[in-house]
Amino acid sequence: MEAAGDKDYVSGESRSDMLHIDFDNSYSRLPDRFFARLAPTPVAAPGLIAVNDALARELGLDPAALRSPDGIAMLAGNRVPLGAAPLAQAYAGHQFGGWSPQLGDGRAILLGEVIDAYGQRRDIQLKGSGPTPFSRRGDGRAWVGPVIREYLVSEAMHALGVPTTRALAAVTTGEDVYRETTLPGAVLARVASSHIRVGTFQFFAARGDVEALRLLTDHAIARHYPQANGALGLLEAAVAAQARLVAHWMSLGFIHGVMNTDNSHVGGETIDYGPCAFMDDYHPDRVFSSIDQGGRYAYGNQAQIAVWNMAQLATCLLPLIDPNQEAAVEAATAVVHGFADHYEAAWQARFRAKIGLLSPEDGDAALVEMLLGRMSVLRADFTRVFRGLADGTARQEFSEPDAYDSWAADWHARLAREGRTQPDAQTVMAQVNPAVIPRNHRVEAAIQAAVTGDFAPFHRLNDVLARPFDTRPEDADYRAAPAPHEAVRKTFCGT
């Protein structure tokens, strides 16, 4: 297909103006050592899986144009829109605690940035778009499974109110990807407030490039925290944002799975949905990721890992915080230690609302922990117990109902001290306790169908997840916990 309009070249790729996008590419104006400039690698036969119409309109894009042949070609990386500045970002990172001085976008290309309907700057990135200088012998591609997973889970997280990257579209490539077997290839068009990671700062800190650290700090502040005062202000804002984010994850039973520093977003968004999962039956040591053999990123470890990641960011920023290293360390350490207070306040606020309370009281955390402890012992379903508090069905989620009854007596007494009854509290709880989450077995079923070319289960699940607090009769099956033979205990990284 010939592209209409002007023709330009980046690595030999033609550019098209048939799909109009108002790019304003601030990251590409940083020095060249921040990235590698290159276009996506074209694919054989792109085909559309889905377009996120609401998000497209939010970005000022025409959903119909994205569904056109030229739009699909752009989403697959076969056409680069006019005004784009395609590049792969450089970053480093600690992966499972081990240091990697150079990682970078090994299978993703940032097309550029747009200003959305709310005046916010947003990245548009193609994930699975071919090899880059950072691919480390990888093929730079994605198979359809990780694309389906990230689309479903990131959009579900958005519907749940969690800060997150978004899925604009997904396409097939008409090419096979080779992992442990041959699988159909796909590309995800991902949208983010930026793709600046703790690992981005680590990349330059490891090289002693203070000038780059200063430029990156100024860029991150402008994009995410315009009220922040210098590097210490950036650290303060990032610590608070990460604390709120992880507390939100915890309140939903979400396990990220790979909280490496290269997956820790400085702006406080959830990014990089690899072997992520939502818990069914509750246990604080729950791990799903097949590569997390030691449980480093278990559900109950996520807050302390976030602190560790923020400490790595703090180390990078020391030269910018104070020329006196001792003073810089003291100031940065105080900020990182403040994570605990931010997290505890956010965690208590989230879980207080989950049990229908509006005002704080000493002992609320203990009341929540008592419930979680009984859920853990009896392997009660996390989502169904908390939604059951809103629906009046929580007791039946316990294999030993007496364990619930003794807790409920203390809960009702606490509600009474607030001057509220259980029915009063149920209105609050129904707004914060989802009825539907991306159950692992449902996501896996959608992936398995997609491998055969059947995307109907994906579209149906995506539709249900867009209304997580609703209890429509036709969605009853999606609210059910998995049967024992349906339970998924391992999830896998797309690479």
C-alpha positions as CSV (number, residue, x, y, z in Angstrom):
1,M,0.0,0.0,0.0
2,E,1.4,3.3,-1.0
3,A,1.4,6.1,1.6
4,A,-0.3,9.3,0.6
5,G,1.2,12.7,1.1
6,D,4.8,13.7,1.8
7,K,7.5,11.1,2.0
8,D,10.3,11.1,4.5
9,Y,12.7,8.4,5.7
10,V,13.8,7.0,9.0
11,S,15.7,3.7,8.4
12,G,14.0,3.5,5.0
13,E,10.4,3.8,6.3
14,S,7.9,5.9,4.4
15,R,5.8,8.3,6.4
16,S,2.2,9.0,5.9
17,D,0.0,12.0,6.6
18,M,-3.3,10.1,6.0
19,L,-3.6,9.6,9.8
20,H,-3.3,13.0,11.4
21,I,-1.6,13.1,14.8
22,D,-0.6,16.4,16.4
23,F,2.8,15.3,17.8
24,D,4.9,17.5,20.2
25,N,7.9,15.4,20.9
26,S,9.7,16.8,23.9
27,Y,11.8,13.6,24.8
28,S,13.3,13.5,21.3
29,R,14.7,17.0,21.9
30,L,16.9,15.7,24.6
31,P,20.5,14.8,23.7
32,D,21.1,11.8,21.5
33,R,22.6,9.7,24.3
34,F,19.1,9.4,25.8
35,F,17.9,7.1,23.0
36,A,18.5,5.5,19.6
37,R,16.6,7.0,16.7
38,L,15.0,4.3,14.5
39,A,11.7,3.4,13.0
40,P,9.7,0.2,13.8
41,T,10.5,-2.8,11.7
42,P,7.6,-3.5,9.2
43,V,5.6,-6.7,9.5
44,A,4.2,-9.0,6.8
45,A,0.5,-8.6,7.1
46,P,-1.0,-6.4,9.8
47,G,-4.5,-7.1,11.0
48,L,-6.6,-5.3,13.6
49,I,-7.4,-6.9,16.9
50,A,-8.9,-3.8,18.7
51,V,-9.0,-0.1,18.9
52,N,-9.7,1.7,22.2
53,D,-12.2,4.3,20.8
54,A,-12.6,6.3,24.0
55,L,-8.8,6.6,24.5
56,A,-8.3,7.5,20.9
57,R,-10.7,10.4,21.1
58,E,-9.0,11.5,24.4
59,L,-5.8,11.7,22.5
60,G,-7.4,13.7,19.6
61,L,-7.3,10.7,17.3
62,D,-10.0,9.5,15.0
63,P,-10.9,5.8,15.8
64,A,-12.2,5.3,12.3
65,A,-8.9,6.4,10.9
66,L,-7.0,4.0,13.2
67,R,-9.2,1.2,11.8
68,S,-8.3,2.2,8.2
69,P,-5.6,0.3,6.3
70,D,-3.3,3.3,6.8
71,G,-4.1,3.4,10.5
72,I,-3.5,-0.4,10.9
73,A,-0.2,0.0,9.1
74,M,0.8,2.7,11.5
75,L,-0.2,0.6,14.6
76,A,1.9,-2.3,13.2
77,G,4.9,-0.1,12.5
78,N,4.7,-0.3,8.7
79,R,4.0,3.4,8.4
80,V,5.4,6.3,10.5
81,P,3.0,9.2,10.8
82,L,4.2,12.7,9.8
83,G,5.5,14.5,12.9
84,A,6.6,11.4,14.7
85,A,10.1,11.1,16.1
86,P,10.5,7.3,16.5
87,L,13.1,6.3,19.1
88,A,14.1,3.6,21.6
89,Q,14.8,4.9,25.0
90,A,18.0,4.0,27.0
91,Y,17.8,2.9,30.6
92,A,19.5,0.6,33.0
93,G,18.1,-1.3,36.0
94,H,18.2,-3.7,38.9
95,Q,16.4,-6.9,37.8
96,F,15.5,-9.2,40.7
97,G,18.2,-7.2,42.6
98,G,20.9,-7.9,40.0
99,W,22.4,-4.8,38.3
100,S,22.2,-4.4,34.5
101,P,24.0,-1.2,33.3
102,Q,22.3,-1.2,30.0
103,L,18.8,-2.4,29.2
104,G,16.7,0.0,27.2
105,D,13.7,-0.5,24.8
106,G,14.6,-3.8,23.3
107,R,11.2,-4.3,21.7
108,A,9.5,-1.0,21.8
109,I,9.6,2.2,19.8
110,L,8.3,5.5,21.1
111,L,6.5,7.2,18.1
112,G,6.1,10.5,19.9
113,E,4.0,12.6,22.3
114,V,0.6,14.3,22.0
115,I,-1.3,16.7,24.3
116,D,-4.6,15.0,25.2
117,A,-8.0,16.5,25.8
118,Y,-7.1,17.3,29.4
119,G,-3.9,19.2,28.5
120,Q,-1.8,16.3,29.6
121,R,1.3,15.1,27.6
122,R,1.0,11.4,26.6
123,D,3.5,9.0,24.9
124,I,2.4,6.8,22.1
125,Q,4.6,3.7,21.9
126,L,4.6,0.5,19.8
127,K,5.5,-2.5,21.8
128,G,6.7,-5.6,19.9
129,S,7.8,-3.4,17.0
130,G,11.1,-5.1,16.2
131,P,14.8,-5.1,17.3
132,T,16.6,-2.0,18.5
133,P,20.2,-1.4,19.6
134,F,19.0,-2.4,23.1
135,S,17.5,-5.8,22.1
136,R,20.4,-7.9,23.6
137,R,20.1,-10.5,20.9
138,G,16.3,-10.6,21.2
139,D,14.0,-10.5,18.2
140,G,12.2,-7.3,19.4
141,R,8.8,-8.9,18.8
142,A,5.8,-9.8,21.0
143,W,3.5,-12.7,20.6
144,V,-0.2,-12.3,20.9
145,G,-0.4,-13.6,24.5
146,P,1.4,-10.7,26.3
147,V,-0.3,-8.2,24.0
148,I,-3.7,-9.5,25.0
149,R,-2.7,-9.7,28.7
150,E,-1.4,-6.1,28.8
151,Y,-4.4,-4.7,26.9
152,L,-6.9,-6.4,29.2
153,V,-5.1,-5.8,32.5
154,S,-4.0,-2.2,31.9
155,E,-7.5,-1.2,30.8
156,A,-9.0,-3.0,33.8
157,M,-6.7,-1.1,36.1
158,H,-7.7,2.1,34.5
159,A,-11.4,1.3,35.0
160,L,-10.5,0.5,38.7
161,G,-9.0,4.0,39.0
162,V,-5.4,2.8,39.3
163,P,-2.8,5.1,37.6
164,T,-1.6,3.0,34.7
165,T,-0.3,3.0,31.2
166,R,-3.2,2.4,28.7
167,A,-3.8,0.3,25.6
168,L,-4.7,2.3,22.5
169,A,-4.8,-0.6,20.1
170,A,-3.6,-4.1,19.3
171,V,-2.8,-5.6,15.9
172,T,-1.6,-9.0,14.6
173,T,1.5,-9.0,12.4
174,G,1.0,-12.0,10.1
175,E,4.3,-13.3,11.3
176,D,5.3,-16.0,13.7
177,V,7.3,-15.4,16.9
178,Y,9.5,-18.1,18.3
179,R,9.6,-18.7,22.0
180,E,9.4,-22.2,23.4
181,T,7.1,-22.9,20.4
182,T,5.8,-21.0,17.3
183,L,3.3,-18.4,18.2
184,P,1.4,-15.6,16.3
185,G,3.0,-12.2,16.5
186,A,1.3,-9.0,17.6
187,V,2.0,-5.3,18.5
188,L,0.5,-3.2,21.3
189,A,0.1,0.5,20.9
190,R,0.7,1.7,24.5
191,V,-0.1,5.2,25.9
192,A,1.7,6.5,29.0
193,S,2.2,9.9,30.8
194,S,5.9,9.1,30.0
195,H,8.2,6.2,29.9
196,I,10.6,7.6,32.4
197,R,11.8,4.9,34.8
198,V,14.0,4.8,37.9
199,G,16.3,2.8,35.5
200,T,16.4,5.9,33.2
201,F,18.1,7.8,36.0
202,Q,20.3,4.8,36.8
203,F,21.6,4.7,33.2
204,F,23.2,8.1,33.5
205,A,24.2,7.9,37.1
206,A,26.2,4.7,36.4
207,R,28.1,6.7,33.7
208,G,28.7,9.7,36.0
209,D,26.8,11.8,33.5
210,V,25.6,14.6,35.8
211,E,24.6,16.9,32.9
212,A,22.2,14.2,31.6
213,L,20.8,13.6,35.1
214,R,20.1,17.3,35.4
215,L,18.4,17.4,32.0
216,L,16.4,14.3,32.9
217,T,15.4,15.6,36.3
218,D,14.1,18.9,34.7
219,H,12.2,16.9,32.1
220,A,10.6,14.6,34.6
221,I,9.6,17.5,36.8
222,A,8.1,19.4,33.9
223,R,6.1,16.3,32.8
224,H,5.0,14.9,36.2
225,Y,5.5,17.3,39.1
226,P,5.7,20.9,37.9
227,Q,5.4,22.1,41.5
228,A,8.4,20.1,42.6
229,N,11.5,22.1,43.7
230,G,14.6,20.6,42.2
231,A,15.9,17.0,42.5
232,L,14.9,16.6,46.1
233,G,11.4,17.8,45.3
234,L,11.2,15.2,42.4
235,L,12.3,12.5,44.9
236,E,9.6,13.6,47.4
237,A,6.9,13.5,44.8
238,A,8.0,10.2,43.3
239,V,8.1,8.6,46.8
240,A,4.6,9.8,47.6
241,A,3.3,8.7,44.2
242,Q,4.8,5.2,44.5
243,A,3.4,4.8,48.0
244,R,-0.1,5.6,46.9
245,L,0.2,3.4,43.8
246,V,1.4,0.3,45.7
247,A,-1.3,0.8,48.4
248,H,-3.9,0.9,45.6
249,W,-2.5,-2.4,44.1
250,M,-2.7,-4.0,47.6
251,S,-6.3,-3.0,48.0
252,L,-7.2,-4.9,44.8
253,G,-5.1,-8.0,45.4
254,F,-2.9,-7.1,42.4
255,I,0.6,-8.5,42.1
256,H,2.9,-6.7,39.6
257,G,5.3,-9.6,39.3
258,V,8.5,-7.8,38.1
259,M,9.0,-4.7,40.2
260,N,12.5,-4.1,38.8
261,T,13.8,-0.6,38.8
262,D,13.4,-0.5,35.0
263,N,9.7,-1.2,35.6
264,S,9.3,1.5,38.3
265,H,7.7,4.6,36.7
266,V,8.9,7.9,38.1
267,G,5.5,9.5,37.5
268,G,3.7,6.8,39.6
269,E,2.0,4.8,36.9
270,T,1.7,1.0,36.7
271,I,3.9,0.0,33.8
272,D,5.0,-3.2,32.1
273,Y,2.4,-5.8,32.6
274,G,4.4,-9.0,32.3
275,P,3.7,-11.9,34.6
276,C,1.2,-9.8,36.6
277,A,-1.9,-11.3,38.3
278,F,-4.8,-10.6,40.6
279,M,-5.1,-13.0,43.5
280,D,-8.0,-15.4,43.8
281,D,-7.7,-17.0,47.2
282,Y,-5.7,-14.7,49.5
283,H,-2.3,-15.2,50.9
284,P,0.3,-12.5,51.5
285,D,3.1,-14.7,50.1
286,R,1.3,-15.2,46.9
287,V,3.6,-15.2,43.8
288,F,2.5,-16.0,40.2
289,S,5.5,-15.1,38.1
290,S,7.3,-18.1,36.8
291,I,10.7,-16.3,37.0
292,D,10.3,-15.1,40.6
293,Q,11.6,-18.2,42.2
294,G,12.5,-16.6,45.5
295,G,9.3,-14.6,45.9
296,R,11.1,-11.3,45.8
297,Y,8.0,-9.6,44.3
298,A,5.3,-11.5,46.3
299,Y,2.1,-9.6,47.1
300,G,3.2,-8.9,50.7
301,N,6.7,-7.6,49.6
302,Q,5.5,-5.0,47.2
303,A,5.7,-2.0,49.5
304,Q,9.2,-2.8,50.7
305,I,10.4,-3.3,47.1
306,A,9.0,0.1,46.2
307,V,11.0,1.6,49.0
308,W,14.1,-0.2,47.7
309,N,13.4,1.2,44.2
310,M,13.0,4.7,45.6
311,A,16.3,4.4,47.4
312,Q,18.0,3.6,44.0
313,L,16.4,6.8,42.6
314,A,17.6,8.7,45.6
315,T,21.2,7.5,45.0
316,C,21.0,8.7,41.4
317,L,19.9,12.2,42.4
318,L,22.5,12.8,45.1
319,P,24.8,15.0,43.0
320,L,21.8,17.2,42.2
321,I,20.5,17.4,45.7
322,D,23.5,19.0,47.4
323,P,27.2,19.4,46.4
324,N,28.0,18.2,49.9
325,Q,27.6,14.4,49.7
326,E,26.9,13.9,53.4
327,A,24.2,16.5,53.3
328,A,22.7,15.1,50.1
329,V,22.6,11.6,51.7
330,E,21.0,12.9,54.8
331,A,18.3,14.8,52.9
332,A,17.6,11.9,50.5
333,T,17.5,9.3,53.3
334,A,14.8,11.3,55.1
335,V,12.7,11.5,52.0
336,V,12.9,7.7,51.3
337,H,12.2,7.0,55.0
338,G,9.0,9.0,54.6
339,F,7.6,6.3,52.2
340,A,6.3,4.4,55.2
341,D,4.1,7.2,56.4
342,H,2.8,7.9,52.9
343,Y,2.1,4.2,52.4
344,E,0.4,3.5,55.7
345,A,-1.9,6.5,55.3
346,A,-2.8,5.4,51.7
347,W,-3.2,1.7,52.7
348,Q,-5.4,2.6,55.7
349,A,-7.6,4.9,53.6
350,R,-8.0,2.2,50.9
351,F,-8.8,-0.6,53.2
352,R,-10.9,1.5,55.6
353,A,-13.2,2.3,52.6
354,K,-13.2,-1.4,51.7
355,I,-14.9,-2.2,55.0
356,G,-17.3,0.7,54.7
357,L,-15.6,3.2,57.1
358,L,-15.4,6.9,56.4
359,S,-13.5,8.3,59.4
360,P,-10.2,7.0,61.0
361,E,-10.0,5.4,64.4
362,D,-7.2,3.8,66.2
363,G,-7.4,0.0,65.6
364,D,-8.8,0.2,62.1
365,A,-5.6,-1.3,60.6
366,A,-5.8,-4.1,63.2
367,L,-9.4,-4.8,62.3
368,V,-8.5,-5.1,58.6
369,E,-5.5,-7.3,59.3
370,M,-7.7,-9.6,61.4
371,L,-10.0,-10.1,58.4
372,L,-7.0,-10.7,56.1
373,G,-5.5,-13.1,58.5
374,R,-8.6,-15.2,58.6
375,M,-8.9,-15.0,54.8
376,S,-5.3,-16.2,54.5
377,V,-5.8,-19.2,56.8
378,L,-9.0,-20.3,55.1
379,R,-7.9,-19.3,51.5
380,A,-10.9,-17.1,51.1
381,D,-11.2,-15.3,47.7
382,F,-9.8,-11.7,48.1
383,T,-12.2,-10.0,45.6
384,R,-15.3,-12.0,46.6
385,V,-14.9,-11.4,50.3
386,F,-14.6,-7.7,50.0
387,R,-17.4,-7.4,47.4
388,G,-19.4,-9.7,49.6
389,L,-19.2,-7.1,52.4
390,A,-21.0,-4.8,50.1
391,D,-23.5,-7.4,48.8
392,G,-24.1,-9.1,52.2
393,T,-22.6,-12.4,51.0
394,A,-19.1,-12.3,52.5
395,R,-19.9,-15.0,55.1
396,Q,-20.4,-17.7,52.5
397,E,-16.9,-17.1,51.2
398,F,-15.4,-18.7,54.3
399,S,-15.1,-22.5,54.6
400,E,-15.5,-21.9,58.4
401,P,-18.2,-19.2,58.7
402,D,-17.5,-18.9,62.4
403,A,-14.2,-17.2,61.5
404,Y,-16.1,-14.6,59.7
405,D,-18.8,-14.2,62.4
406,S,-16.4,-13.4,65.2
407,W,-14.7,-10.8,63.0
408,A,-18.0,-9.3,61.9
409,A,-19.1,-8.7,65.5
410,D,-16.1,-6.4,65.9
411,W,-16.8,-4.8,62.5
412,H,-20.4,-4.1,63.3
413,A,-19.3,-2.5,66.6
414,R,-16.9,-0.3,64.8
415,L,-19.6,0.7,62.3
416,A,-21.9,1.6,65.2
417,R,-19.2,3.8,66.8
418,E,-19.2,5.7,63.5
419,G,-23.0,6.0,63.7
420,R,-23.6,3.8,60.7
421,T,-25.3,0.5,59.9
422,Q,-24.1,-2.2,57.6
423,P,-26.6,-1.1,54.9
424,D,-25.2,2.4,55.1
425,A,-21.7,1.1,54.7
426,Q,-22.6,-1.1,51.8
427,T,-23.1,1.9,49.5
428,V,-19.5,3.0,50.2
429,M,-18.1,-0.5,49.8
430,A,-19.9,-1.1,46.4
431,Q,-18.0,1.9,45.0
432,V,-14.5,0.6,46.0
433,N,-14.8,-3.2,46.0
434,P,-15.0,-4.5,42.4
435,A,-17.3,-7.3,41.5
436,V,-15.1,-8.2,38.5
437,I,-11.4,-8.3,38.1
438,P,-9.1,-9.8,35.3
439,R,-9.3,-13.3,36.7
440,N,-6.2,-15.2,35.7
441,H,-8.2,-18.1,34.2
442,R,-10.3,-15.7,32.1
443,V,-7.3,-13.9,30.8
444,E,-5.6,-17.2,30.0
445,A,-8.8,-18.4,28.1
446,A,-8.8,-15.2,26.1
447,I,-5.1,-15.7,25.2
448,Q,-5.6,-19.3,24.2
449,A,-8.5,-18.4,22.0
450,A,-6.4,-15.5,20.4
451,V,-3.6,-17.9,19.5
452,T,-6.1,-19.7,17.3
453,G,-7.3,-16.4,15.8
454,D,-10.5,-16.1,17.9
455,F,-10.7,-12.8,19.6
456,A,-14.3,-13.0,20.8
457,P,-13.4,-14.0,24.4
458,F,-10.9,-11.1,24.5
459,H,-13.6,-8.6,23.4
460,R,-16.2,-10.0,25.8
461,L,-13.8,-9.9,28.7
462,N,-12.6,-6.4,27.9
463,D,-16.2,-5.2,27.8
464,V,-17.0,-6.7,31.2
465,L,-13.8,-5.3,32.8
466,A,-14.7,-1.8,31.7
467,R,-17.5,-1.9,34.4
468,P,-15.8,-3.5,37.3
469,F,-18.2,-2.4,40.0
470,D,-21.4,-3.4,38.1
471,T,-23.3,-6.6,38.9
472,R,-25.1,-7.2,35.6
473,P,-26.8,-10.6,35.5
474,E,-25.2,-11.5,32.2
475,D,-21.8,-11.1,33.8
476,A,-22.3,-13.5,36.7
477,D,-19.8,-16.0,35.3
478,Y,-17.1,-13.4,35.3
479,R,-17.6,-12.7,39.0
480,A,-17.1,-16.3,40.0
481,A,-13.8,-17.6,41.4
482,P,-12.1,-20.3,39.3
483,A,-13.0,-23.9,39.9
484,P,-10.0,-25.9,41.2
485,H,-9.2,-27.2,37.7
486,E,-9.4,-23.6,36.2
487,A,-7.0,-22.0,38.7
488,V,-3.9,-20.4,37.2
489,R,-0.9,-20.5,39.5
490,K,1.9,-19.4,37.1
491,T,2.1,-16.5,34.8
492,F,4.9,-15.9,32.3
493,C,6.9,-13.0,30.9
494,G,6.4,-12.2,27.3
495,T,10.1,-12.4,26.5
